[in-house]
């Protein structure tokens, strides 16, 4: 028996907004740095760009939907993904609207990866959500999506 693969292996890049020199601290890319990053990733032939999601984290993180909307304007080819979007921290209705909008505006290139989260307590504290509810909230959110 031979395993038939319909597609080639794909490679993507996950962004982290941190300077390469720890002594200089963390930073957030501005619009021009974001454009440069996307164009570099695209130009190197990667298949996708991935961003993370936190409400409160050790380093600043941009909103993933807005960051990927910007990326979509700079690359007509890259698939765009959030991995992992902390769905238990949000109401799934607006998330569904954001996901459908980004997928539409990017020409069907958006990938939404969702997860339970919880390793960073401050994410849940900022959202006013009890961490013990995260599993049930994720299940419900996926059903709504």
N, C-alpha and C positions, 0 to 999 in steps of 0.2 A: 504494500500500500504506500502511495506517495501522498504527502501533504501538499496540496495545491494552495499557493498563496496568490491572492488576486492583486495585491498591491505590494510595492517595494517597502522596505523598512524606512520609517520616517524619523527625522531628528528635529527636536525643538530646543529652544533656549528658555530657561526660567530666569526672570530678572530678580535681582536683589539690589536694593539701593543702598550700597555701602561703598565708601571709598576703599581703594586698594591699600591705602596707608592708614591703619587703625588709629594712629596718633592724631589724624586730622578729623576723625569722627565720621558720622553718617551724613548723608545728603540726599536730597530728592532731586531728580532730574527736572530741569525746566523744559519748556516746550521744544526748544532747539536741541537740547541734549537728548530728549526723547526721540526726536526725529532722527538724529544721528545714529542712535542705538538701533532703531527699527531699520533704517536703511542699511546699516552694517550687517545686521542679522539676515536681512533679505538678500543682500549682495553676496554673502558667504554661502548662500544656497540652503540655509535651514528651511524646514517645512513649516515651523510654527513658532509662535511667541507666547509664552505663558507668564502670567503675573499671579501674585499671591493676594491674600486678603486678611486683614486684621483691622479691628477698630482701635486697639491699643496694643502696641508692640514695643520691643526694645529699640527698634529703629523706625523712623517714619516710613510709612507705606502709602502710596497714592491709592485713590479709589480705583478698583480694578476695571469697572465698566467705563469710566471716563478715560483711563489710561489706554484701554484697548480701542476705544472709539477714535482716539487720536492716532493710534498705530494703524488703524484701518485706512486712514487717509494717506498714509505714507507708503503703504505696501498693498498693492492690489492682489498679491499672491499668498502671503503668509496666512495660515490658519491662526486663529486668535483664541487663547484659552485662559480660563481662570482655574487655577488648581492650587488650592482648594478654596471654594467660596463657602464661608461659614453661614450656611443657610439658617441654622437655628437662631441666629442673632437678628434675623429680619422677618418681616411679614412677607410671605411668599407671593402675594398679589403684585406688589410693585416690582419684585425681583423678576417675575415672569414677564412683565411689561418691558423691563430693561433688557432682559435676555433676548426677547423677540425683536426688539428695536435694534439692538446691536447686530443680531444675526441678519436682519434685513439690510441694514446700512452697510454691512461688510460683504454682502453678496453671498450669504450662507456659510461664512467661514468661522463662525463663533462656536466654541465648545465650552459648555458650562460643566465644570466638575464641582460637585458639592460634597461637603463632609460635616461631621459632627462637631469638630473643634473641641476645645476644652482644655488644651494643654497650657493656655495662657489665660489665667483667671480674670485678668483685667478686661479682656474682650467682653466677657459676660457681665462684669460689674458695670462697665460703661453702658451696655445695652439694657441694664436693669433686669437681666434674665438669670434665673437660678440654673446653675450648671447641671443640676440633677435632671432638668427637663430637656436637655439637649437631644437625647435620643428620640424621644417622642416628638419633639419639635421638628427634627430632621425628617422623620417618617411622614408627618403631616405635610411638611413643606414639599416633599417630593411628590406626594399625592396631588397637591394643588397644582404644582408645575405640570 
